[in-house]
Amino acid sequence: MLSEATLVDARVAPRVSADTAWAALARRIQGRVLQPSDSAFASFAAPANTRYDRIVPQGIVLPTTEADIAATLAWAHDHQLPVTTRSGGHNYAGYSSTEGLLIHLGMLTARTVDTNAATATVQAGTRNNDLLDALAPTGLTWAFGRCPTIGISISGYLLGGGLGLHTRRLGMASDTLLSTRIVTATGEILFCDENTNADLFWACRGGAGGNFGINTSFTFQLHPAPEVTVYRLAFDGRKADDVLLAMQDLITDPALLRSFAAQFGAKTSGTRAARAAGNISLYAEGWYYGPQSELETILTRVTSVARPTSTYIAQLDGLRAQRYFSDETASNPFTTTSIVARTPMSTQDAACIIEHLRTWPGSSSGSGASVAFFAMGGADSDPAPDATAFVHRDAAFILAATSRWTAADGPAAPQRAAAWVGGVRRDLSPVLGPGSFVNFPDPTLPRWWDAYYGANYERLVKIKNTSDPAGLFRYPQGIRALRP
Ligand SMILES: Cc1cc2nc3c(=O)[nH]c(=O)nc-3n(C[C@H](O)[C@H](O)[C@H](O)COP(=O)(O)OP(=O)(O)OC[C@H]3O[C@@H](n4cnc5c(N)ncnc54)[C@H](O)[C@@H]3O)c2cc1C
């Protein structure tokens, strides 16, 4: 009998300890079964957010075919073992971790590019940098995630909507999806597009991973990779509020909604609060779909407010620009909350954000705390809110507040970090908007279903009821089937 916790959270699991059971699974599939004694186990088991590295699976399956996935689901069903899917393992809230069976798609990395149709078909374990390599000779690009380009998998990013520097020009990454293949809870292998299994296809564009089945491949639209002018500016904290407001003016300027890509924010670090207060700095980066001379004029609206401590501006071809913003993920534990801003921040809101950073409690993590802004409001706003599962079509930007720590900060560090990001949410959400971005999940978010999905949640529940009524795919903020 499965416990109530197990029914809600596939990260809690009864044990399957008989070696013979695992050996039987290994015989049923072409891919590999890893157990904790295998040397490769630890690297596949580790999530990107090390906050969740104590959630260790009993076994890991590395499928190489869709039939492997279907056979694994049947085996897990026979043993009443919860299953969780992982592609890149970058979920902020540890939702690709389990104490049951982890189906890790890291060996499904085949990809093809059709240059005539300007489309790419990639298997679910493909990482952004693999696709960048495949696109390099073609002159085509995709709605890539900004950071970190290295390591992050296309699956989770795309299924949750997918927000990057191309968003204002090309739309959300999920808007570029043309079709996907999915293995359902019962092991059926389905092709989904606008005409076939259209409900599932709708749900796969913003309804988040881990809900409806295991997507094995995606076909999406590519676009010519234009030359862009890249910029990266840094500022000290002296005129922090003014820099945030000047950048907000730029991203909300109607003339720049589709030509000026931006991510900016403020950050701090330091082991004690007093130290962190003095360490605030700001950054603004992205690119402009136009010549350097025009961008330099645009940026004077920020640089006339505060003099940058460093400036980099260069014209680069689209793929080199994408690589320029590649970043490795910091391995410290962290917690994040996100706010979808419909309303621009006021002078008081900007001051409030900087005040939160000034009073951040400090930690030993060199990456500290940050409040980041992801510009939206261009092509991402074109579809209706119910055109796909991604509902936030009226967003001006998404704000993400993150706090990081290390083991040296003691057992209370996660609570301190959660209280800090919670404070940012408490003060800013009432003025900016109630929504939150499912790709930046906050495990403490009240009424997360409204915040992530708004009016689309009802349809997502209906699709869940049809595709996975028994709730095989589940996690604390997963779409729930309505039990009869
Ligand atoms: C440092 C950092 C920066 C980021 N920046 C951005 C950004 O700029 N824009 C943005 O949109 N997002 C960003 N993200 C968030 C990122 O898009 C999500 O964390 C995304 O879920 C990661 O994809 P993944 O495949 O690595 O996820 P995983 O952790 O592997 O999985 C995420 C969820 O999807 C499920 N899942 C995974 N693969 C599949 C599949 N094939 N089929 C069905 N379900 C599946 C998992 O069970 C889990 O519930 C960032 C993340 C990090 C760590």
Ligand as a Chemical Component Dictionary entry (heavy atoms), coordinates in Angstrom:
data_LIG
# 
_chem_comp.id                   LIG 
_chem_comp.type                 NON-POLYMER 
_chem_comp.pdbx_formal_charge   0 
_chem_comp.three_letter_code    LIG 
# 
loop_
_chem_comp_atom.comp_id 
_chem_comp_atom.atom_id 
_chem_comp_atom.alt_atom_id 
_chem_comp_atom.type_symbol 
_chem_comp_atom.charge 
_chem_comp_atom.model_Cartn_x 
_chem_comp_atom.model_Cartn_y 
_chem_comp_atom.model_Cartn_z 
_chem_comp_atom.pdbx_ordinal 
LIG C1  C1  C 0 21.208 28.349 -13.634 1  
LIG C2  C2  C 0 19.896 28.163 -14.330 2  
LIG C3  C3  C 0 19.456 29.127 -15.214 3  
LIG C4  C4  C 0 18.229 28.997 -15.869 4  
LIG N1  N1  N 0 17.824 29.946 -16.756 5  
LIG C5  C5  C 0 16.642 29.800 -17.387 6  
LIG C6  C6  C 0 16.196 30.739 -18.344 7  
LIG O1  O1  O 0 16.889 31.714 -18.632 8  
LIG N2  N2  N 0 14.988 30.551 -18.921 9  
LIG C7  C7  C 0 14.189 29.476 -18.620 10 
LIG O2  O2  O 0 13.098 29.332 -19.193 11 
LIG N3  N3  N 0 14.592 28.583 -17.720 12 
LIG C8  C8  C 0 15.789 28.719 -17.113 13 
LIG N4  N4  N 0 16.188 27.812 -16.181 14 
LIG C9  C9  C 0 15.230 26.818 -15.734 15 
LIG C10 C10 C 0 15.233 25.601 -16.578 16 
LIG O3  O3  O 0 14.637 25.866 -17.818 17 
LIG C11 C11 C 0 14.436 24.545 -15.838 18 
LIG O4  O4  O 0 15.108 24.241 -14.636 19 
LIG C12 C12 C 0 14.256 23.289 -16.662 20 
LIG O5  O5  O 0 13.309 22.473 -16.021 21 
LIG C13 C13 C 0 15.548 22.562 -16.840 22 
LIG O6  O6  O 0 15.401 21.531 -17.751 23 
LIG P1  P1  P 0 16.016 20.112 -17.426 24 
LIG O7  O7  O 0 15.693 19.204 -18.566 25 
LIG O8  O8  O 0 17.425 20.256 -16.996 26 
LIG O9  O9  O 0 15.101 19.737 -16.201 27 
LIG P2  P2  P 0 15.004 18.453 -15.287 28 
LIG O10 O10 O 0 15.428 18.864 -13.914 29 
LIG O11 O11 O 0 15.645 17.260 -15.882 30 
LIG O12 O12 O 0 13.418 18.255 -15.328 31 
LIG C14 C14 C 0 12.538 19.308 -14.996 32 
LIG C15 C15 C 0 11.116 18.733 -14.881 33 
LIG O13 O13 O 0 10.704 18.199 -16.134 34 
LIG C16 C16 C 0 10.537 16.781 -16.055 35 
LIG N5  N5  N 0 11.136 16.252 -17.275 36 
LIG C17 C17 C 0 12.435 16.280 -17.643 37 
LIG N6  N6  N 0 12.583 15.751 -18.854 38 
LIG C18 C18 C 0 11.352 15.398 -19.280 39 
LIG C19 C19 C 0 10.861 14.802 -20.462 40 
LIG N7  N7  N 0 11.681 14.496 -21.460 41 
LIG N8  N8  N 0 9.542  14.538 -20.567 42 
LIG C20 C20 C 0 8.680  14.859 -19.564 43 
LIG N9  N9  N 0 9.104  15.434 -18.414 44 
LIG C21 C21 C 0 10.421 15.701 -18.272 45 
LIG C22 C22 C 0 11.197 16.364 -14.767 46 
LIG O14 O14 O 0 10.598 15.215 -14.209 47 
LIG C23 C23 C 0 10.996 17.587 -13.895 48 
LIG O15 O15 O 0 9.678  17.611 -13.371 49 
LIG C24 C24 C 0 17.428 27.882 -15.572 50 
LIG C25 C25 C 0 17.880 26.887 -14.711 51 
LIG C26 C26 C 0 19.120 27.017 -14.090 52 
LIG C27 C27 C 0 19.581 25.930 -13.158 53 
# 
loop_
_chem_comp_bond.comp_id 
_chem_comp_bond.atom_id_1 
_chem_comp_bond.atom_id_2 
_chem_comp_bond.value_order 
_chem_comp_bond.pdbx_ordinal 
LIG C1  C2  SING 1  
LIG C2  C3  SING 2  
LIG C2  C26 DOUB 3  
LIG C3  C4  DOUB 4  
LIG C4  N1  SING 5  
LIG C4  C24 SING 6  
LIG N1  C5  DOUB 7  
LIG C5  C6  SING 8  
LIG C5  C8  SING 9  
LIG C6  O1  DOUB 10 
LIG C6  N2  SING 11 
LIG N2  C7  SING 12 
LIG C7  O2  DOUB 13 
LIG C7  N3  SING 14 
LIG N3  C8  DOUB 15 
LIG C8  N4  SING 16 
LIG N4  C9  SING 17 
LIG N4  C24 SING 18 
LIG C9  C10 SING 19 
LIG C10 O3  SING 20 
LIG C10 C11 SING 21 
LIG C11 O4  SING 22 
LIG C11 C12 SING 23 
LIG C12 O5  SING 24 
LIG C12 C13 SING 25 
LIG C13 O6  SING 26 
LIG O6  P1  SING 27 
LIG P1  O7  DOUB 28 
LIG P1  O8  SING 29 
LIG P1  O9  SING 30 
LIG O9  P2  SING 31 
LIG P2  O10 DOUB 32 
LIG P2  O11 SING 33 
LIG P2  O12 SING 34 
LIG O12 C14 SING 35 
LIG C14 C15 SING 36 
LIG C15 O13 SING 37 
LIG C15 C23 SING 38 
LIG O13 C16 SING 39 
LIG C16 N5  SING 40 
LIG C16 C22 SING 41 
LIG N5  C17 SING 42 
LIG N5  C21 SING 43 
LIG C17 N6  DOUB 44 
LIG N6  C18 SING 45 
LIG C18 C19 SING 46 
LIG C18 C21 DOUB 47 
LIG C19 N7  SING 48 
LIG C19 N8  DOUB 49 
LIG N8  C20 SING 50 
LIG C20 N9  DOUB 51 
LIG N9  C21 SING 52 
LIG C22 O14 SING 53 
LIG C22 C23 SING 54 
LIG C23 O15 SING 55 
LIG C24 C25 DOUB 56 
LIG C25 C26 SING 57 
LIG C26 C27 SING 58 
# 
